[in-house]
Amino acid sequence: MRYGQHEKVLTGHDPKATNNRMELTAAIHALEALKRPSKIEFHTDSEYLRKGITQWMEGWAERGWKTKRGKPVSNADLWKRLMPLVQWHTINWHWVKGHSGDPLNERVDTLAREARLQITPPDQLPEDVQRLYVRGSCKGNPGPGGWGAVLIKEGESEQNSGSEAQTTNNRMELQAAISGLLLVQPGSAVQVVTTSDYLFQGATRRIHGWRRRNWKKRDGQEVANADLWQALDRLSQEYAIQWVNAKGQELQDLEAAGRLARDALNLE
């Protein structure tokens, strides 16, 4: 969602859903985030959503949420939530062809995939994609810290680690991702698995706004660890990255990355 120089990113997931339900849910949450009636330029690559709102929804409502053949409307619960929101605002609907190179449409598609990956068990992820597991560790804030990275490619493991005498855990999480990506062949697809909300949220939601504001927050203050975020941003352009938040999951290679980080810290 954009208004002038302001941007708000919303994502979410549902373990039992369909693509059409997620298209509707995205529209509902976007419109619910607006606190007063607004004029909106609404872009979507979903014909189901666009045609449902502009051609079908009023007829469904008049018929008691039945189709012309008298059958119940699919996803009627969501259409009922969406209808008053649409009526509350002034909306121009724009259809965007999916995967046609539109940068913002490609970005929201990436955000949707990343949200799905948050609830996709690691053993269901494609086996032919490299996985990079990254962890940081720190004693004190600031204090001595270490980072570890484990790359799994075609069943083989490659590891890297390092430490700093005076740092923070957030910097170590970032350094793990940066140094880990250097193990990956540029141009490759890779899933980066982390337990750090700071790293995951920054890489998937906040980094685009930070870049646009020249690495400043909305209040004009400099982004913490801007040097590492800029390095990660530059490096990320060389890969097709899927970020996976594995917080709370017990994964062997993630634990190995954690041990590397702790071992590197103890050697400092």
C-alpha positions, -999 to 999 in steps of 0.1 A, spaced: 0 0 0 15 33 -10 5 69 -4 31 95 -15 63 85 2 46 63 27 44 25 23 27 -2 44 33 -39 37 8 -65 48 11 -103 44 -5 -133 60 -12 -170 55 -38 -197 60 -29 -234 63 -61 -245 46 -71 -222 17 -74 -218 -20 -57 -192 -43 -91 -174 -47 -96 -172 -10 -62 -157 -6 -68 -131 -33 -100 -121 -15 -83 -121 19 -55 -98 6 -80 -73 -7 -100 -74 26 -70 -68 48 -57 -40 25 -90 -21 26 -96 -28 63 -62 -11 70 -76 22 58 -92 42 86 -113 65 65 -130 65 31 -103 69 5 -98 72 -33 -79 41 -43 -61 28 -74 -64 -9 -69 -41 -32 -89 -46 -70 -91 -36 -98 -114 -67 -118 -103 -95 -119 -128 -116 -137 -101 -112 -107 -77 -117 -80 -103 -146 -95 -121 -162 -106 -89 -163 -70 -76 -170 -52 -108 -194 -76 -125 -208 -103 -102 -209 -92 -66 -240 -70 -66 -260 -97 -84 -249 -123 -59 -260 -101 -31 -294 -94 -46 -300 -131 -51 -290 -139 -14 -255 -149 -24 -267 -174 -50 -254 -178 -86 -278 -173 -115 -283 -211 -114 -293 -209 -77 -261 -225 -63 -243 -210 -33 -216 -185 -43 -181 -198 -36 -163 -179 -8 -195 -161 1 -182 -154 36 -153 -134 22 -174 -116 -5 -198 -105 23 -168 -90 42 -154 -74 11 -186 -58 -3 -191 -31 24 -154 -22 23 -156 -17 -15 -187 5 -11 -170 26 16 -142 37 -7 -139 51 -42 -119 25 -61 -105 24 -97 -98 -13 -105 -67 -21 -126 -60 -56 -139 -23 -64 -142 -11 -94 -162 7 -118 -139 44 -124 -143 47 -97 -170 75 -78 -154 55 -52 -134 79 -46 -105 52 -40 -78 31 -70 -90 62 -92 -89 70 -79 -54 36 -87 -39 38 -121 -56 71 -127 -39 56 -116 -6 28 -140 -10 51 -169 -17 72 -160 13 41 -159 35 32 -194 23 67 -207 30 63 -196 66 37 -224 71 53 -249 46 71 -277 64 107 -278 53 103 -314 42 78 -302 16 100 -277 0 115 -285 -35 145 -308 -31 164 -293 -60 167 -259 -44 197 -250 -23 190 -243 13 211 -219 34 207 -221 71 220 -190 91 223 -183 128 239 -156 150 250 -157 186 261 -130 210 272 -126 246 258 -92 257 243 -64 236 269 -54 226 294 -81 233 314 -108 216 295 -125 189 297 -153 163 278 -163 132 274 -196 113 261 -206 79 254 -240 64 247 -245 27 230 -277 16 233 -284 -22 226 -317 -39 230 -335 -5 264 -319 2 271 -295 30 293 -264 30 299 -243 61 312 -209 70 315 -191 103 332 -161 119 332 -138 149 336 -102 161 349 -89 195 322 -63 200 289 -66 182 252 -74 186 231 -105 179 212 -87 151 245 -78 133 256 -115 136 223 -127 121 229 -103 92 265 -113 88 255 -149 87 232 -143 58 257 -122 39 286 -146 43 264 -176 37 252 -162 4 288 -159 -7 288 -197 -7 261 -197 -33 267 -195 -70 254 -161 -83 223 -165 -103 211 -195 -84 178 -200 -65 183 -204 -28 161 -207 3 175 -188 33 163 -203 65 165 -182 97 150 -181 132 156 -144 134 124 -122 132 147 -92 128 164 -107 97 133 -122 82 110 -91 86 138 -68 75 146 -88 44 110 -94 33 91 -64 44 112 -34 55 142 -33 32 123 -19 2 112 11 21 146 16 37 162 16 3 137 40 -11 143 64 18 181 62 14 184 39 45 163 61 67 133 51 88 100 69 85 110 92 113 142 102 94 165 83 117 192 61 102 183 24 100 202 4 125 230 -18 109 225 1 77 259 -9 64 250 -46 66 215 -41 53 229 -23 23 255 -51 17 227 -77 20 205 -57 -4 232 -56 -30 240 -92 -27 204 -103 -28 201 -89 -63 224 -117 -75 201 -146 -64 165 -158 -65 159 -159 -27 131 -174 -8 132 -164 29 119 -190 54 112 -181 90 118 -213 109 114 -199 144 103 -227 167 113 -255 143 139 -281 151 160 -285 119 193 -304 120 211 -280 96 198 -250 114 211 -264 147 245 -270 130 246 -233 120 238 -224 156 267 -245 168 291 -229 143 280 -195 156 285 -205 192 319 -222 185 331 -191 166 320 -169 195 339 -190 221 370 -188 199 368 -150 200 
